[in-house]
Amino acid sequence: MRIVEGGFRVAEGGFRVAVVGGGPAGFMAALAAAEAGSGSELTVFDSGIPLATVLRTGGGRCNLTNASHGIRELAGCYPRGGKFLISAFSRFGPTETMGWFRSRGLPLVEEAEGRVFPRSDRAEDVRRLLETEARRAGIRVRARAAVDLVTVAGGVFSLTTRRGSDSFDRLVIATGGRSGHGLAQSLGHSITVLAPSLTALAAQESWAGKLAGLTLRGAGVAWHNEGEGVTREEGDLLFTHRGISGPLAFRVSSRCAFMQISRASPLRLSLTAFPGTHGAELEARLLALLAARPRQHVTSTVSTLIPRALADVLVRLAGLSTDLPAAQLSREGRKRLAVLLEGLPLTIVGREKGTEMVTAGGVRLEEIDPRTMGSRVVPGLFFCGEVLDIDGFTGGYNLQAAWSTGRIAGLAAGR
């Protein structure tokens, strides 16, 4: 045995490993480090309540991962960091993650679009499992213990909290946001430009607010990125009092995280309920419906294709009366409707403050070894989770990145 600063005894050959950040990535890293090095001592520091973020994921249900993709398809669901994650996913991807939780007594269910949840629908069960596993592994968890300063000398990391200082052989930084980025910079790492991602979007058009509460299933949007051509995304869209939200809006916000969006420089979207369907086909479908019920109002006819409230919007935008009989609809009016069905213009003028779910940007990936999550700048230093320049869409992708990078970082730190 050897005695280190603070009076703790560590078995010969073991390490004192500190994990800064008590979220999903941090706990997975600590558990993996305990598994890799049976003689090591593990301590998790969290500035608040450990694993509180787990309770907020998936609407309180905890969307653990997404099981609908192969590794390379999965990597494509990360606007930033996808290629970097391929190595981690090949070793600890969705299949391994689900197996890890199931083997520890947590039944899972797979729902639409590959989203995986605890069968109980309780995020608290995920949190309890991780806490239980940490206790079994002998991991010390220090709540409300923000790490204010980290220094390294002679291969030893000194961590300072308001309760004092302690020394460790290995350090895993798993806390995102300003604190994690600040610690990374203090140790010689660079941070990319940061921006809010997965946000609701504010629209200029007043009709969008009048549709508040309406969900458009399987919708599609397209927009033009200067120098990149047209970008398209699909998913469910929710109209809000100020614009749009839901998975599809979040995908747009993620793709455009670093784009300056304002009333002076708006993002012009083309919205459709029929992604991949051309206007000529939509006009033919509309013509058949109009011919079948000539006495029906045009709005009622269009509402057989899209929700009634949205149909009313389209008819008005086409310059038509909402009580116009189908038999009186002109060819020009029908074409205007078909054009709007194919692509309804929606002008995005900003992001909804306070709705961001993740931060785009972080520790520059070129400075990290993807095989170990180890620093290329400081030996014995590792990173995982949101502190890295990695972010994914909604649907379990960000948690999967946390599990994968946490597992890889912990295994390397504990050896």
N, C-alpha and C positions, 0 to 999 in steps of 0.2 A: 504493500500500500504506500501511497505518497500523500502528503498533506499539502494543499495549495492554499493560496490566499483566501481568507474567509473561513478557514478551518475545516473545509470539506475533504473527505477522504475519497480518493479515486483509485481504482484498481490499476496496477501497473499495466501499461499498454493501452489504457483507456484515455478518453479525452473529456475535458470539460467543454461542453457545447452550449452556446447561448443562441436562442432563437428570438429575435426581436419582431414581435407581431403575433398576436394570438388569434389569428383568423384561420380559415380553412387551410391555406397554404402553410402557415406556421405550425399548426398542429400536425399536419401530415408530415412535415419535415422533421419535427421532433420525434414522432413515432417511428419514422424510417431510420433516424439516427440511432434510436434506442435499439432497434432491430439489428442494425449493422454493427454496432459496437457494444457488446454486452457489459463491458467494463466502464462505459462512459457515463458521465453525469450530464443530464439534460435540464436546462432551465428555459422556460418560455416567459418572456416579458410582454405585457400588454398594457397600453396606456389607459385602457378602460376596462370593460367587462369582456373577458375572452369569449370568442365565438359568437358574439352578439350579431355579427353580420350574417351568420347562418340563418338566424331566425327571420331575417328580412328577405331571404331569397325565395323565388318562386311563389310570391304572394303568401309567405308563411308556410309553404309546403316543402320548400327546398328542392329545386330542380337540380339534382345531383350531377347529371351529365346528359349527353345526347348520344344515343346509340344508333343513329340512322346513317352513319357514314363510315367509309374506309378511312385509313389514316390520311391520305392525301386530300380526300374530299373534306375531311374534318379540318385540316389545316386551312382550307379555303374559306372557312367560316370565321377567320380572324383577319380583319383588315390590316392589322399590324402584328407581326410576329409569327405568322402561320408557318413559314418555312423553318424558322428557328425551332418550332415545337415538334417537328416531325420526329426527331431523335427521341424526345421524351415520350411522345405518343406511341412509338414503336415498342417501348419498354413498359409503359404504364398508361395505356389509353382507356377508353370507356369500358372495354371488356374487363380489363384488370381492375378498374375502379369498382365496377359493380360486383366483381368477385370478392374484392377486399371487404366491402360493406356486408355482403351477404354472408361471408364466412364468419363474420363477427355478430351475426344474429339480426341483421336488419333486412327484412323482406322488401323487395323493390317491385315497382310496376313500370312498364313502358307505355307511354301514352302517345297521342298524335304527334307526328313529326319527330319521333324518336326521343322525346323528352322523358327522362327517368326521374321518378319520385319515390319516397318511402311509401310503402303500401298504406301506412297509417295516415298519410297526408299531413304529417306533423314534422315541421323542421326541428322542433324540440328533440325529437328522437335521434336525429343526426347529431345534434349538439351533445346529447347525453352519451351517445356511443363514443364520441371522440374524447369526452372528458373521462369516461370510464377506462378507455384504453390508455389514456395518459397516466391515470392513477396506477393501473396495473404495471405499466412500464417504469414507474418510479420517477416520472417527470415532474419537476417542480414548476408550478404555474404561478406567476406573480402578477396579480391583477392590479390595475391602477398604478402601474410602475413604468411610467414613460421613461425611455432611455434618452437622456438629454445630450450625452456626449459619448463618443467612441474614439479611442486612440489605440494605435497598435505599435508595439516596439518589441523587437526580438522574437517575433512570431506569437506574441501574447496580446490579446485584445482586452482592453480595460473599458468596462461599461459603467457609466455613471447615471444614477437615478437620484431622485430627491432623498432616497434612503441611504445613499452612499455609493461606493464603487466596489466592483468585483472583477476578477480576471478569468479569462477563458482561452482555451486553445483554438477553438473554431467558432466562427460566427456566421449565422444565417440571418439575413435581413429579409423579412417576409411581411413587412408593413408598408402599405402603399401611402399615397398622399405626401404631403409636405414633409412629414417627419422622416419617412423612409428615404425620400429623395435627398433630404438634407444630410442624413447619415452617410448615404452613398457618396455624395459629393465631398464630404469631409474626409473620406477615405481614398479620394483620388479618382472617383468615377464621374463620368459626365452624364447629364440628363438631357434628353431630347426636349423639344418644345412640348408643352402640356396643353391639353384641351379637354373640355367635357365631352363625353360620348354616351350613346344610348339615352338621348334626351327626347322629350316631346318637342314638337315644332310649331311655331306660331305662323299663321297664314294671314295674308292680306285680305282675302275674300271674305265678306261677311256671311255668305251662305254656309261656309264651313262651320261656323259657330252655331248656326241654326240647326245643324245636324248632330249637335252634341249628344253623345251616348250611342250613336249608331255605329255598329261594327260591320265592316265590309270584308267578308271572308274571301280569302284567296285572291286578293287584289294585286295589282301590279303598278309600279311607277317607273318612269324613265326620266332621265335628265341628261343634260349635256355637260360633260366635264371638259373644260378648255384643254386642248392638247391630248385628250384621252378618248374622244368620241362619246358615244351614248352609253350610259350605265343603266342597267335594269335590275330591279329587285322585286321579289314577290313575297306576299305574306298577308296576315290579317291586319286591317287598319281600323283604328278607332278615332272617330271625330270627337273633338273636345270643344269647349267654349271658345278657345283661342286658336284652334288649328287641328293638328292630328297627333295621335299617339299610337301605342300598340307596337307589335313586333315589326311591322313594315316601316313605320316612322323611325323606329330605333335603328333599323338597318340603314336607312338613308342618313340619319344623323351620324352613324358610325363611319360610313363611307366618306362623309363630308366633314368629319370632325375638325379638320384644320382649315376649312374654307371660311372665309369671312362672309357672313350672311347678315344682311341688314335691309332696311327699306330702300336704301340707296344702291345696294348690291344684292338683290334677292336671288334665291335659288328657285328656278322655274321648273316645276314638276309637271309631268303628264300622267294623270291617274286613270286607271281603267279597272273595271270589274272583270275584264276578259283578256288577261295577259296572253300574248301570242296570237290573238285573233285580229285579222285585218278588217279595216273599215268596210270593204266590199262585202265580206261575209256577214258582218253585223247589219249592214243595210238590207241584205237579202232576208235575214231572220226577221228584221223589223217589218219589212214589206209583207211577209207572209202573215205575221201576227195582225197587222192592220187590215189586211184583206179578209181575214177570218172573222173579224168583229168590226165592221165598218161604222156601227152606231156608237161604239165605245169611245170614251174620251181618249185622246192620245196619251195623256198621263197614265191612265189605267193600263194601256197597252204597254208602255215602256216599263211600268212597274212589274210586269211579268218577267222582265229581264233583270231588274235591279230593285232594291228596296224603294218603297213608295216615296219616302221623303227625298231620296236622291233623284228619283224620276221626276219629281216636281221641280227640282233644281235644274235638271238638264233641259226640261221643256221650256222653262223660263229663259235660260241662257241661250237657247236656240231661237229666242224671239217669238215664241208661240204662246197662245192662250192655253192655260191648263185645262180648260173645259172644251177645247176644240175637238169636234168629232173626227174619228179616224178617217172617214170618207172625205173630209175636207182638207186633209193634210197635203200640201203641195210636194212635188218632187224635190224642190229646193229645201223645203222644211225637213223632209225625211233625210236628206243628205247631211244637213246640219246636225240632226240628232245622231246619225251614224258616226259622224266625226267626233262628237262629244263622247259617245260610248267608247270609241277607240282610244281617246285621250282627252280627259277633262283637265284643262289648265288649272293649276293650283300654285300660287305664288307664296313661297316661304320667305318670311322677312326676319326671322330670328329663332333662337332656341329658348325654350321655357326654362327660366332660371330655377334651380332647386330640384329639377327632375332628373339630373344626370345620375346614371347608375355606376359608371366607371369613368376612369380618367384615361384618355388616350395619351401615349407617351410614357417615358420613364427611363430607367437605366438603359443606356445604349447597348444593344445586343452584341455589337462587335466586341465589346469588352467582357463578354461572358462565354464560357465554354458550354455549348449546348449538351454535351455528353455528361456533364457533372453539375451544371449551374454554378460552377466555380468562377471566381473573379480571375481575369487575366492580368489584373493590376496588383492585387494583394493576395498572396498565398493564404489559404485557410479561411477565406471569405467566400460566402455563397449567397445567392439571391433566388427568390421564388415569389410567385404570385404577382399581384398588381403593381408592385414596385418596378417591375420590368416593363420595357416598351412592348407590351403585349395586351391586346384587348380583342374580345370576340363579340359576336352577336348575342342576343338573348336566346334562351333555349337550353341552358346548361353548359354553354361553351366556356364561360369565364370561370365557373367552378371547376370544370375539367382541367383547364390550364393551371388552376391552383393545385389540384390534386397531383397532376403530372409533374409540374416543376417542383412542388414541395417534396414529393417522393424522391425524385432524382437528387435534389439538393441534400436532403437528409441522409440518404444512403452514402453519398460522397463525404459529407461532413463527419459521419460517425465512424468511418473506416480509418 
